Amino acid sequence: MGTVGTGTVPGQGLTWSLRGRGPRDLPVPADEGPPGGLPARQATGRGVRVCVVDSGVERDHPLVGPVQSSWVAVKDPESGAVTVEPTTTGDTCGHGTACAGIIRRTAPDCEIHSVRVLGEQFSGTGDVLMAGLRWAVEQRFDVVNLSLSTTRTRFASELHGLADQAYFDRTVIVASAHNTPVESFPWRFASVISVGSHQEDDELHLYNPAPPVEFFGPGQNVSVPWLGGKTIRTTGNSFATPYVAGLCARVLSGHPRMTAFQLKNALYLSAANVHADPRPSTAAGDTRDDSEN
């Protein structure tokens, strides 16, 4: 039995139940999304803001194109406070540039923004990652590509709350699964779109019917942009994630009012291994038994 209360948490604006309000008090502009979940051919990501939370993005890379803004999470050595500030430093190790290039290839007309939370040698800390991701969510970017995770369980609760905030604010976090079978976050949360890699040559995505990861994208032996205007071939869930983020950008460019919940459904419906088989007729006189024999 629920407890008697006002229905909101004081000072937080969180609605736990409706008291004295009805459907007309909660209007939500909606969009049905593309048929079958597939983005229309003319949907190229235009008008969609994608933020790459990573190692930065190399400016003027021919396979990345324009970067609308670049930021860096900076930790004060004395106070320990982390702030997010504008930067012109570009990419420290190439990882973020690779992700941005895959997003550009998938959704060529989207806006790409960068928040650097990694240093050289792919080094980073959980509190800097938290600060960069929180900033991106607070800016209400449409899609956040997070090809990173943390194994530090002390950040799990805060990350969970941040992922839920993004989910309700219509910021879609597309998060990479860890490359090894260890517990890490935030990709393990249902409020994000979690991605692993598959070995297929075609640029397609797959739905995973078994936990923990939800979707697979092309991420094994793929060609990606790297530092110095170069390209390399590499493998990892990190590089499958921006492909799915780019798909989300394409869908949103044609259907900007879709929620994260709807985007997951669109990805599910358009996955190469999902087939909607016709169900037996239930017209008058017909019978159907859905039970297993």
C-alpha positions, 0 to 999 in steps of 0.5 A: 500500500502506498503512503499518503503524501503530496505526490512530490518530493519537496524541493526536487519537483519529482512527481510520485503520483498525481493528486488533483491533476489529470491528463490535460495537466500533463500535455506531451508533444509526441512523434510516432517516429519512422515506420519500422524504426528505419530513418528516412533516406533524407534524414542525415542528422541535420538539426541534431546536437551530438556531444562526444564525451571522450578524449577530445576531437581533432579539429579540421580532420577531413573525416570529422568536419566541423566541430561546433564546440570543444570543452574540457573538464578540468580538476583543480589540484587544490580544491578537487573541484571539476569545472568544464571550460572551453578549450582549443586543445583538440584530442589527446590520444585519438579515441574521441576523434575516432568516435566523432568520425564514425558519427559524422559518417553515419549522420553527416549533417549533425552538429558535433560537440566535444567534452574532453574527460580523458588525457594522454594514454587514455587516462582519466578519473571517475570524478572528471568523467562524472563532471563532463557527462553531467555538463553534457546532460545539463546542456540538453544535447540530443545525443551523448556518445559515451564510449567510456565506462568506470568500474568504480562502484562508488560512482554507480549511484550518481551515474544512475541518477544522471542517466535517469535525468537524461532519460526524462530530459530527452537526452539520449546517452549511447554508452559503450559496454566494457570490452571485457566481462566486468561490471562497469557503468553507466552502460549497465543502466536501462535508461541508456542505450548500451552497445557492444560490437559485432563482426559483420562487414555491413554497417548494420546493428543487431538487437541482443535478446539476452542481457546485459548489452542491448544492441550490437554495432559494427566495431571489429576491424573498422577503419576510423579517423585518428590523430594527424588527419590519419586513419587506422583500423581498430576493434572495440565496443567504443567504435560500435557505440558512435555508429548507434549514436549516429543512427539515433541522430538520423532518426531524431533529425526526422522526428525531433520529438521522439523520446529515449524510450521511442528511440530504443524501440526504433533501434529494436524494430530496425535491427537486422535480426528482428523480424516481425512474422505475420501472426495467424488470423483471428477472424471470425471462425478462426482460432489461435493457440499461443501456448507452447506445445 
